[in-house]
Amino acid sequence: MKPNDRIILCLGSNLEDRHKNIKTAVSLLKKHKIKLTCSSSLYETEPVGFEDQNAFYNISLCVNTLLSPENLLGTVKRIESLIGRRESVRNGPRLIDIDILLYNDIIVDTENLCIPHKKIRERFFVLQMLKDIDEEIVLPGTDKKIKELYEEVSKDKYVKKLPEKALKGVL
């Protein structure tokens, strides 16, 4: 892959040891030849949608891989399963969730995969993490930069940046 490739994943966990779940997911991504190039800070975030559940730990990772978007989706779904994720209520509690937010400038809209992720523009915590990585990213299919979308999004949800020492154990 070219070094300027930009694939961004979002990881989240709100069951059991959230920190360990994210650390395990990062480790498994690396074992599947997904190279981590940078990350956002680690955040504790209020649930969205199904709100009667624990707060999440979330992080976004910028990665390089030779996997196609569809194969990357298959890989992250296998990793979720290896960690113990089971189907539950939509937006409900989960050991791990790995979403593909962006895959370079590619736009995919199929039954199983939507890139850019459909909820990017609505989720303050996601835009915060993308802003950590590069606020100048232009959201594919729009002419808007992440920093502009961040300014427009409702910031009514709890989003707390965790200390840098929490991040060191994850990456």
N, C-alpha and C positions, 0 to 999 in steps of 0.2 A: 504494500500500500504506500501511497505517497504520504510523507510526513504531515502534510496540511489537511489530511482527512480528518473530519470531525464527526465522530459518532458519540452521542451523549446518552447515557443510561441514567435512570433514577432508581435508587434502591430505597426500600422502606420496610420497617418492621415495627410491630407494636405488641407482639406476644413474647412471653418468656424473656430471655436475655437479649434485648434488642441490639445492643452493641455487638455481642457475639454473633448473632444472626447476620448482621451486615458484614462483619469481618470474615465470616465463613463464605458468604456470597462473593466477596472480593477475591478471596483465595481461589475459589472454584472458577471464577471468570478467568483468572490468570492461568489456571491449569488447562483451560479450554482455548488457549492461544489468543486470548483477548488481552491486548497490552494496554495497561493504564498509562495515560500520558499526563493527566492532571485531574484535580477534583475540586468540588466545592467544599465548603466547610461542612461539618456534621451539624444537623439541626434537630431539635425536638419540635414537632409540629402537631397542631390540633387536627383531629380527624375531619375529613370532608365527606359529605354525603350521609353516611351512616355514622352519626355522631356519638352514640352511646357505647364508647370503647376507649381504650387507653390511648394516650398520645403516641405518636410515631417517632422513630428516629429516621431521618432521611438524609441521603447524600446523593449528589450527582457526580458521575464519573465521565470524563472524556477518554475515549478508548480508540484504539486502532485494531482492526481485525480484517482478515481476508474473507470472512463470512459475508454472504449476501444478507440483506435485511431479513429475508424469510428464514435463512439458516440461523441467523443470530437470534431470531425469535424462538426457534426450536431449542437452541442452546440455553437461553435464559429460562425457558419453561422447564427444561430438564434440571437445571440448577435449583430452581424453586422447589421442584419435586424432591430432589436429593436432600434439601434442607428440611423438608417435611411439610411443605405447603399443601393444603387440601382445599378443594372447592368449598366455598361458604357463601354467605350473604354478599351481594355486590357491595363493594367498598367496605366490607366488614373486616374484622380483625384477621391478621395473618402473620405468620412467622417471617415471611419474606415476600416482597413484591419487587419485581424488576421490570421496569418499563423502558422501552426504547423511545426517547424523546425526539432525537434528531439523528439522521443518518446523512451526513454531508448536506447537500442541497436537494436530496431525493424527496419526492412526494409519493407516498404509497397510500392507497385507500381501498383496502379489500375487506372482506368479511372478518379476517383474522388479524389484520395488521393495518394500523393507521399511523403514518409518519408524515409530518410531525404529529406527535401525540395530540389527540383532540382537545385535551383539557389544559394545554400549556397556557393559553391566554387567560384562563379563569383562575388559575391557582397561584396565589401569592408566593407560597413556599417554593414552587417549581421555578418561578421567575427569579426569586432570590438566589437560588442555587445556580441557575444559568448565568445570572449577573456575576456571581462569584467567578465563574469560569471565563466568561468573555461577554461583557455587556454590549459589544458591537456586533454580535451575531445577528444576522437578518433572518427572521423566521421565514423559511421557505413558503412560497405561495403568497407572501405579503411583501410590503416594502418597509416593514417596521422592524426596528432593532429591539433587542431584548430590553435595553434600558428604557425605550419608549413604552413598551408593553408593561414593564414594571411600574412606571409612573401612572398608567391607566388602570391597573388592576385594583380591586377592593382589597384593602389590607385589614379586614375584620377578623382574621383568624390568628390565633396564637402561633408565632414562629420565633423560636429562641435558638440563637447560635450557641452551640456547646463549646467549651474550652478547647483550644488547639490540642491539648494533651489527649483528649478523647479521640481525635482524628488519627493521631500517631499509631494507636493500637489497631486501627482499621486497615490502613494502607500498606 
